[in-house]
Amino acid sequence: MLSRRKFIKSSALAASTFAITPSWAKAANGDVRVAVVGVRGRGKSLIADVFRTEGSRLVALCDVDTAELAKRAAAVDEEYGVIVSQETDYRKLLERKDVDAVVLTTPNHWHALQTIWGCEAGKDVYVEKPVCHTVWEGRQMVAAAKKYNRIVQAGFQNRSDVGLQEAFPWIHAGNIGEIKMVRGLCYRNRASIGKIDTSLVPPKSVDYDKWLGPAEHQDLYRPELHYDWHWDFNTGNGDLGNQGPHELDLMRWILGDPDHPVKIQSLGGRFGWDDAGDTPNMGVTTFDWGGIPALFEVRNLWVKPELNNAPNFKGSRVGVIVTCEGGEFRGGRGGGFVYDNDGKRAKAFKGDRGSNHFPAFVKAVNSRKESDVAAHLESAYKSSCLAHLGNISYLKGKDAEGKSVGKFASKDGVLEETLGRYNEQMAEWSIDQSKELWKLGPELEFDARSEKFTGGDSYKQANKLLKKNYRPSYAVPSIV
């Protein structure tokens, strides 16, 4: 275990942009007392953020998996010399008067209900992406934050990256001419989640009823309960709604943070893996705001079966490509580079991966000023909705062979080029696109004011997917 003196020194070296006075070195009365809910994955990172942010103090951990909870609490004691209390019931956590703010890193299907409950209980909330699991519940979250006058910040860390904060205004100023197209990328080397013959029995350490929360009770045929919920529409949103929200948010940011798009269309499929997932691992979604073309790509297959690397496009894997008259910006969290029209690197914007994102939340909790919030809930909700709207088009799509999809794409040069790269990669996997089929989604028109699809019977069916069927004891309340 690090001594307190050694911890202060090592923290200063690792994160000089933070005010790194450890919470246990400050008077308790001046600290924002934080509980982290969901202790795996992002939970571990945010626990570290709490400890290295001046004015915040970790007082509790909460998780429905007692084994994971105990392991993380022991790690906190080992690394920081702090013993924190452990809670398995989020509602009991909210009853505690020694908790000022909750940090939510739970599965997507819990984000809305836990945020709303937190606001009702008088807690401020930091909620990870996507901020909601569906469009309807996200609107209820926004209303709850306003109704109960709470600070709610989203985990869209790109908004705090100093490189992007410099690059985007520079582009907006016209330094490489007008923006002609924006493309978002989510290229990851995901693996199959597998499939088991009999339904999964959750670990004994997990309170499965609390883990499910608002989600429907469905038999699971994947080997792992944790993390792989991302690839099940009942609890997750696929990679369009997992990694994707960060880059979708960048697309909205560079376009001036517009309202919902007026048209959305997706096509995709789950190729190469005969597993228990039901979300696409290869997909393209187009967004129409009535102006600059915008497109998002998901490619989760490895480059080829024997090479476990993510593919790339113009050297980028996860980020945005902003094509302008006089050049192109390629980047994401950590900054990026500008290339001229000959492909030569012309300018660099060095980022810091949003290291001051959590400190901004603590500052806003203390100041009670929305201007101090680094990623506002309303904006984060609309960025999250891009994933949900795209997934709805996909879910309402019709099965189509590769040749039919190719014929459809031939009407649009950008889409045709994009699918050409997909086809090359799937050929490496020997995927027969006459047997492993695409879903070709309809082009859906969306009314930003009513937040509903419009246009006829097919749109009525799509509107049903704007909201989930919740289990009665965990129903997301209607605020508006």
C-alpha positions as CSV (number, residue, x, y, z in Angstrom):
1,M,0.0,0.0,0.0
2,L,1.3,3.5,-0.9
3,S,1.9,5.8,2.0
4,R,0.0,9.0,1.9
5,R,3.2,10.9,1.2
6,K,4.1,8.6,-1.7
7,F,0.6,8.7,-3.0
8,I,0.6,12.5,-3.2
9,K,3.9,12.5,-5.1
10,S,2.9,9.8,-7.6
11,S,-0.5,11.4,-8.2
12,A,1.1,14.7,-9.0
13,L,3.4,13.1,-11.5
14,A,0.6,11.1,-13.1
15,A,-2.1,13.8,-13.4
16,S,-0.7,17.3,-13.0
17,T,-3.8,18.8,-14.5
18,F,-5.8,17.7,-11.5
19,A,-5.9,19.4,-8.1
20,I,-4.5,16.2,-6.5
21,T,-4.9,16.9,-2.8
22,P,-6.3,13.6,-1.5
23,S,-9.7,13.8,0.0
24,W,-8.5,12.4,3.3
25,A,-6.1,15.3,3.6
26,K,-9.0,17.8,3.7
27,A,-11.6,18.7,6.3
28,A,-14.7,16.6,5.8
29,N,-17.0,19.6,5.9
30,G,-15.6,21.0,2.7
31,D,-15.8,17.9,0.6
32,V,-18.4,16.7,-1.9
33,R,-19.2,13.2,-0.5
34,V,-19.4,10.8,-3.4
35,A,-20.7,7.3,-3.9
36,V,-19.7,5.3,-7.0
37,V,-22.4,2.9,-8.2
38,G,-21.2,0.1,-10.4
39,V,-17.6,-0.8,-9.5
40,R,-16.3,-2.6,-12.6
41,G,-14.9,-1.0,-15.7
42,R,-15.5,2.7,-15.7
43,G,-16.3,2.4,-12.0
44,K,-12.6,1.8,-11.3
45,S,-11.6,4.8,-13.3
46,L,-14.0,7.1,-11.6
47,I,-13.0,5.9,-8.2
48,A,-9.5,7.1,-9.1
49,D,-11.0,10.4,-10.3
50,V,-12.7,10.9,-7.0
51,F,-9.4,10.4,-5.1
52,R,-7.3,12.7,-7.3
53,T,-9.9,15.6,-7.4
54,E,-9.6,18.2,-4.7
55,G,-12.9,18.7,-2.8
56,S,-14.3,15.2,-3.4
57,R,-14.3,12.3,-1.0
58,L,-15.3,8.7,-1.6
59,V,-17.7,7.6,1.1
60,A,-19.4,4.5,-0.4
61,L,-19.4,1.9,-3.1
62,C,-22.5,0.3,-4.4
63,D,-23.0,-2.8,-6.6
64,V,-25.4,-5.7,-6.8
65,D,-22.5,-8.1,-7.1
66,T,-21.2,-8.6,-3.6
67,A,-18.0,-10.3,-4.8
68,E,-17.1,-7.4,-7.1
69,L,-18.1,-4.9,-4.4
70,A,-15.9,-6.5,-1.8
71,K,-13.0,-6.8,-4.2
72,R,-13.2,-3.1,-5.2
73,A,-13.5,-2.0,-1.6
74,A,-10.4,-4.0,-0.7
75,A,-8.5,-2.4,-3.6
76,V,-9.5,1.1,-2.4
77,D,-8.1,0.2,1.0
78,E,-5.0,-1.2,-0.5
79,E,-4.3,1.7,-2.9
80,Y,-5.5,4.7,-1.0
81,G,-5.6,3.5,2.6
82,V,-9.3,4.4,2.9
83,I,-12.0,2.1,4.1
84,V,-15.4,2.9,2.4
85,S,-18.8,1.5,3.2
86,Q,-20.4,-1.0,0.9
87,E,-24.1,-0.9,-0.3
88,T,-25.9,-3.4,-2.5
89,D,-29.2,-1.6,-2.6
90,Y,-29.1,1.7,-4.5
91,R,-32.3,3.0,-2.8
92,K,-30.8,2.5,0.6
93,L,-27.7,4.4,-0.6
94,L,-29.9,7.3,-1.5
95,E,-31.4,7.5,2.0
96,R,-27.9,8.3,3.4
97,K,-27.3,11.9,4.5
98,D,-23.6,11.5,4.1
99,V,-23.9,11.1,0.3
100,D,-24.0,14.4,-1.7
101,A,-23.5,13.0,-5.2
102,V,-23.7,9.6,-7.0
103,V,-21.5,8.5,-9.9
104,L,-23.4,6.0,-12.1
105,T,-21.4,3.5,-14.1
106,T,-24.0,0.8,-14.2
107,P,-25.4,-0.9,-17.3
108,N,-27.3,1.3,-19.8
109,H,-30.8,0.1,-18.8
110,W,-30.3,1.4,-15.2
111,H,-29.1,4.9,-16.1
112,A,-32.4,6.7,-16.3
113,L,-34.1,5.3,-13.3
114,Q,-31.0,5.7,-11.1
115,T,-30.6,9.3,-12.3
116,I,-34.2,10.2,-11.6
117,W,-34.2,8.5,-8.2
118,G,-31.0,10.4,-7.4
119,C,-32.5,13.7,-8.3
120,E,-35.6,13.0,-6.3
121,A,-33.5,12.1,-3.3
122,G,-31.6,15.5,-3.6
123,K,-28.4,14.0,-4.9
124,D,-26.3,15.4,-7.7
125,V,-25.5,12.9,-10.4
126,Y,-22.6,12.0,-12.7
127,V,-24.0,9.5,-15.3
128,E,-21.9,7.6,-17.8
129,K,-22.8,7.3,-21.5
130,P,-25.2,6.7,-23.0
131,V,-27.1,8.7,-20.5
132,C,-30.3,6.8,-21.3
133,H,-31.3,3.4,-22.7
134,T,-34.2,4.8,-24.7
135,V,-35.3,8.2,-26.1
136,W,-38.4,8.6,-23.9
137,E,-36.6,7.8,-20.6
138,G,-33.9,10.3,-21.5
139,R,-36.4,13.1,-21.7
140,Q,-37.7,12.1,-18.3
141,M,-34.2,12.4,-16.9
142,V,-33.8,16.0,-18.3
143,A,-37.1,16.9,-16.7
144,A,-36.2,15.4,-13.4
145,A,-32.9,17.3,-13.2
146,K,-34.8,20.6,-13.8
147,K,-37.7,19.7,-11.5
148,Y,-35.5,18.9,-8.5
149,N,-32.8,21.5,-9.4
150,R,-29.9,19.0,-9.4
151,I,-26.5,19.1,-11.1
152,V,-26.3,16.3,-13.6
153,Q,-23.2,15.8,-15.7
154,A,-22.7,13.2,-18.4
155,G,-19.6,11.1,-18.8
156,F,-18.8,12.5,-22.3
157,Q,-15.2,13.1,-21.4
158,N,-14.3,14.4,-24.9
159,R,-16.0,17.7,-24.1
160,S,-13.2,18.3,-21.6
161,D,-10.3,17.4,-24.0
162,V,-8.2,20.5,-24.4
163,G,-7.1,19.5,-27.9
164,L,-10.6,19.2,-29.1
165,Q,-11.6,22.4,-27.3
166,E,-9.0,24.2,-29.4
167,A,-9.5,22.2,-32.7
168,F,-13.2,22.6,-33.1
169,P,-13.4,26.4,-32.8
170,W,-10.5,26.6,-35.1
171,I,-12.4,24.6,-37.7
172,H,-15.6,26.6,-37.1
173,A,-13.6,29.7,-37.8
174,G,-13.1,28.5,-41.4
175,N,-9.4,27.8,-41.3
176,I,-9.8,24.9,-43.7
177,G,-13.0,26.1,-45.3
178,E,-16.6,24.9,-45.0
179,I,-17.4,21.6,-43.6
180,K,-18.5,19.2,-46.3
181,M,-19.0,16.0,-44.4
182,V,-18.6,14.5,-40.9
183,R,-17.9,10.8,-40.3
184,G,-17.8,9.0,-36.9
185,L,-15.9,5.8,-36.4
186,C,-16.1,2.9,-34.0
187,Y,-13.7,0.3,-35.1
188,R,-13.0,-2.2,-32.3
189,N,-11.5,-5.6,-32.3
190,R,-14.4,-7.2,-30.4
191,A,-14.7,-10.9,-30.0
192,S,-17.6,-13.2,-30.0
193,I,-19.4,-13.5,-26.7
194,G,-20.2,-17.2,-27.2
195,K,-23.4,-19.1,-26.8
196,I,-24.4,-21.8,-24.3
197,D,-27.0,-24.5,-24.7
198,T,-28.8,-23.9,-21.4
199,S,-29.8,-20.5,-20.0
200,L,-27.2,-18.7,-17.8
201,V,-27.5,-19.1,-14.1
202,P,-26.2,-15.7,-12.7
203,P,-23.4,-15.9,-10.1
204,K,-24.6,-16.5,-6.5
205,S,-22.9,-13.2,-5.6
206,V,-25.4,-11.2,-7.8
207,D,-28.8,-10.1,-6.7
208,Y,-30.2,-10.8,-10.2
209,D,-33.6,-9.0,-9.6
210,K,-31.7,-5.8,-8.7
211,W,-29.3,-6.3,-11.6
212,L,-32.3,-6.5,-14.1
213,G,-34.0,-3.5,-12.6
214,P,-36.2,-2.0,-15.3
215,A,-35.2,-4.6,-18.0
216,E,-37.4,-7.5,-19.0
217,H,-36.6,-10.9,-17.5
218,Q,-35.2,-12.9,-20.3
219,D,-33.3,-16.2,-20.4
220,L,-29.6,-15.5,-21.3
221,Y,-27.6,-17.8,-23.4
222,R,-24.2,-16.0,-23.1
223,P,-21.5,-17.4,-20.8
224,E,-20.8,-14.1,-19.0
225,L,-23.4,-11.8,-17.2
226,H,-21.1,-8.8,-16.9
227,Y,-20.1,-6.5,-19.7
228,D,-21.6,-8.6,-22.5
229,W,-25.0,-7.1,-21.6
230,H,-23.9,-4.4,-24.1
231,W,-24.7,-6.8,-27.0
232,D,-28.2,-7.5,-25.9
233,F,-30.9,-4.9,-26.8
234,N,-32.7,-5.7,-23.6
235,T,-30.0,-4.1,-21.5
236,G,-27.5,-2.5,-23.9
237,N,-27.4,-0.7,-27.2
238,G,-24.6,-2.4,-29.2
239,D,-21.5,-0.5,-30.0
240,L,-23.4,2.3,-31.6
241,G,-24.7,2.9,-28.1
242,N,-21.5,1.8,-26.2
243,Q,-18.4,3.3,-27.7
244,G,-20.5,5.2,-30.2
245,P,-22.0,7.9,-28.0
246,H,-18.6,9.5,-27.5
247,E,-18.0,10.0,-31.2
248,L,-21.7,10.8,-31.9
249,D,-21.3,13.6,-29.4
250,L,-18.2,14.8,-31.3
251,M,-20.3,14.8,-34.5
252,R,-22.9,17.0,-32.9
253,W,-20.3,19.2,-31.4
254,I,-18.5,19.9,-34.6
255,L,-21.8,20.6,-36.3
256,G,-22.7,23.2,-33.7
257,D,-24.8,21.0,-31.4
258,P,-27.9,20.7,-33.5
259,D,-31.2,19.3,-32.3
260,H,-32.4,15.9,-33.3
261,P,-31.8,14.9,-36.9
262,V,-34.8,15.0,-39.2
263,K,-34.0,11.7,-40.9
264,I,-32.1,8.6,-39.8
265,Q,-31.3,5.3,-41.6
266,S,-29.3,2.3,-40.5
267,L,-28.1,-0.9,-42.1
268,G,-26.0,-3.6,-40.5
269,G,-25.8,-7.1,-39.2
270,R,-24.1,-9.5,-36.8
271,F,-21.6,-11.2,-39.0
272,G,-18.9,-13.8,-38.4
273,W,-20.1,-14.8,-35.0
274,D,-22.8,-17.4,-34.2
275,D,-23.2,-16.1,-30.7
276,A,-25.8,-15.0,-28.2
277,G,-25.7,-11.3,-29.1
278,D,-28.5,-9.6,-31.0
279,T,-26.9,-6.2,-31.7
280,P,-25.0,-5.5,-35.0
281,N,-21.2,-5.8,-35.1
282,M,-21.0,-4.2,-38.5
283,G,-23.3,-1.2,-39.3
284,V,-23.6,2.1,-41.0
285,T,-26.0,4.9,-39.9
286,T,-26.7,8.1,-41.8
287,F,-28.0,11.3,-40.1
288,D,-29.7,14.1,-41.9
289,W,-29.9,17.5,-40.2
290,G,-30.9,19.2,-43.5
291,G,-27.4,20.2,-44.4
292,I,-23.9,18.6,-44.0
293,P,-23.9,14.9,-44.6
294,A,-23.1,12.8,-41.5
295,L,-22.4,9.1,-41.3
296,F,-21.4,6.7,-38.5
297,E,-19.6,3.4,-39.0
298,V,-19.4,0.5,-36.6
299,R,-16.9,-2.3,-37.4
300,N,-16.2,-4.8,-34.7
301,L,-14.7,-7.6,-36.6
302,W,-11.0,-8.1,-36.5
303,V,-9.1,-7.2,-39.7
304,K,-9.1,-11.0,-40.5
305,P,-9.8,-14.1,-38.3
306,E,-6.1,-14.7,-37.8
307,L,-5.2,-11.1,-37.0
308,N,-6.7,-9.7,-33.9
309,N,-6.4,-6.0,-34.7
310,A,-9.1,-3.4,-35.4
311,P,-9.3,-2.1,-39.0
312,N,-8.7,1.6,-39.7
313,F,-9.8,4.2,-42.1
314,K,-7.3,6.9,-43.0
315,G,-5.3,5.8,-40.0
316,S,-8.3,6.3,-37.6
317,R,-10.1,3.7,-35.6
318,V,-12.2,5.5,-33.0
319,G,-13.0,9.2,-33.5
320,V,-14.3,11.6,-36.1
321,I,-13.2,12.6,-39.6
322,V,-14.3,16.2,-40.5
323,T,-13.9,16.8,-44.2
324,C,-13.7,20.4,-45.2
325,E,-13.0,22.3,-48.5
326,G,-9.3,22.8,-47.7
327,G,-8.4,19.8,-45.6
328,E,-9.5,17.2,-43.1
329,F,-9.4,16.9,-39.3
330,R,-9.0,13.3,-38.0
331,G,-9.1,12.8,-34.3
332,G,-10.9,12.2,-31.1
333,R,-10.1,12.0,-27.4
334,G,-6.5,13.0,-27.1
335,G,-6.7,15.6,-29.9
336,G,-6.0,15.1,-33.5
337,F,-4.4,16.3,-36.7
338,V,-5.3,18.4,-39.7
339,Y,-4.3,17.1,-43.2
340,D,-4.3,19.1,-46.4
341,N,-6.1,17.9,-49.5
342,D,-2.9,16.0,-50.6
343,G,-3.0,14.0,-47.4
344,K,0.0,15.8,-45.8
345,R,-0.2,16.5,-42.1
346,A,-0.5,20.2,-41.6
347,K,-1.4,20.9,-38.0
348,A,-1.6,19.1,-34.7
349,F,-3.9,19.6,-31.7
350,K,-2.6,17.8,-28.6
351,G,-5.2,16.8,-26.2
352,D,-5.3,15.5,-22.6
353,R,-8.2,12.9,-22.9
354,G,-10.5,15.1,-20.8
355,S,-8.6,14.8,-17.6
356,N,-10.5,17.7,-16.0
357,H,-13.9,16.2,-16.7
358,F,-14.7,14.9,-13.2
359,P,-13.2,17.9,-11.4
360,A,-15.7,20.1,-13.5
361,F,-18.5,18.1,-12.0
362,V,-17.2,18.7,-8.4
363,K,-16.9,22.4,-9.2
364,A,-20.4,22.5,-10.5
365,V,-21.8,20.7,-7.5
366,N,-20.2,23.4,-5.3
367,S,-21.0,26.4,-7.4
368,R,-24.6,25.2,-8.4
369,K,-23.9,26.8,-11.8
370,E,-24.8,25.0,-15.0
371,S,-22.1,26.9,-16.7
372,D,-19.5,24.9,-14.8
373,V,-20.9,21.5,-16.0
374,A,-18.6,20.0,-18.6
375,A,-21.2,17.9,-20.4
376,H,-24.8,19.0,-20.0
377,L,-27.5,16.5,-19.7
378,E,-29.7,17.9,-22.4
379,S,-27.0,17.9,-24.9
380,A,-25.7,14.5,-23.8
381,Y,-29.3,13.2,-24.1
382,K,-29.5,14.3,-27.7
383,S,-26.1,12.8,-28.5
384,S,-27.2,9.5,-26.9
385,C,-30.5,9.6,-28.9
386,L,-28.5,9.4,-32.2
387,A,-27.5,5.8,-31.2
388,H,-31.1,5.0,-30.2
389,L,-32.6,6.4,-33.4
390,G,-30.1,4.5,-35.5
391,N,-30.8,1.3,-33.6
392,I,-34.6,1.7,-34.2
393,S,-34.1,2.0,-37.9
394,Y,-31.9,-1.2,-37.8
395,L,-34.5,-3.0,-35.7
396,K,-37.3,-2.1,-38.1
397,G,-35.2,-3.2,-41.0
398,K,-35.8,-6.1,-43.4
399,D,-33.4,-8.9,-44.1
400,A,-31.4,-8.4,-47.3
401,E,-28.6,-10.2,-49.1
402,G,-25.3,-8.5,-49.7
403,K,-26.2,-7.9,-53.4
404,S,-29.4,-6.1,-52.5
405,V,-27.6,-3.9,-50.0
406,G,-24.9,-3.2,-52.6
407,K,-27.6,-2.1,-55.1
408,F,-29.1,0.2,-52.5
409,A,-25.7,1.7,-51.6
410,S,-24.9,2.3,-55.3
411,K,-27.2,5.3,-55.2
412,D,-24.9,7.1,-52.8
413,G,-21.2,7.3,-53.6
414,V,-20.1,7.7,-50.0
415,L,-22.2,4.8,-48.8
416,E,-21.0,2.7,-51.7
417,E,-17.4,3.3,-50.9
418,T,-18.0,2.6,-47.2
419,L,-19.7,-0.7,-47.9
420,G,-17.0,-1.6,-50.3
421,R,-14.5,-1.6,-47.4
422,Y,-16.9,-3.6,-45.3
423,N,-17.2,-6.2,-48.1
424,E,-13.4,-6.5,-48.4
425,Q,-13.1,-7.2,-44.6
426,M,-16.0,-9.7,-44.6
427,A,-14.4,-11.5,-47.6
428,E,-11.3,-12.0,-45.3
429,W,-13.7,-13.8,-42.9
430,S,-15.2,-15.9,-45.8
431,I,-18.7,-14.5,-44.9
432,D,-21.4,-15.6,-47.4
433,Q,-23.7,-12.6,-47.6
434,S,-26.4,-14.6,-49.2
435,K,-26.7,-16.6,-46.0
436,E,-25.5,-14.2,-43.3
437,L,-27.9,-11.4,-44.0
438,W,-28.0,-7.6,-43.5
439,K,-30.9,-5.7,-42.0
440,L,-31.7,-2.8,-44.3
441,G,-33.5,-0.2,-42.1
442,P,-36.1,2.3,-43.4
443,E,-35.3,5.9,-43.6
444,L,-37.2,7.3,-40.6
445,E,-38.3,10.9,-40.3
446,F,-38.2,12.4,-36.9
447,D,-39.9,15.5,-35.4
448,A,-37.6,17.1,-32.9
449,R,-40.4,19.0,-31.1
450,S,-42.6,16.0,-30.4
451,E,-39.7,13.6,-30.3
452,K,-41.7,11.1,-32.4
453,F,-41.3,9.5,-35.8
454,T,-43.8,10.7,-38.4
455,G,-45.1,9.4,-41.7
456,G,-47.5,6.5,-41.5
457,D,-47.9,3.0,-40.2
458,S,-44.3,2.0,-40.3
459,Y,-43.4,5.1,-38.3
460,K,-46.0,4.1,-35.7
461,Q,-44.2,0.8,-35.3
462,A,-40.9,2.7,-34.9
463,N,-42.5,5.0,-32.3
464,K,-43.2,1.9,-30.1
465,L,-39.4,1.4,-29.7
466,L,-38.9,4.9,-28.3
467,K,-39.8,3.5,-24.9
468,K,-39.2,0.1,-23.3
469,N,-41.7,-2.1,-21.4
470,Y,-40.5,-1.8,-17.8
471,R,-41.0,-4.2,-15.0
472,P,-43.6,-2.6,-12.6
473,S,-41.4,-2.5,-9.5
474,Y,-38.7,-0.7,-11.5
475,A,-40.7,1.5,-13.9
476,V,-39.1,4.7,-15.0
477,P,-41.5,7.5,-13.8
478,S,-43.1,9.9,-16.2
479,I,-41.9,13.4,-15.3
480,V,-43.3,15.2,-18.4
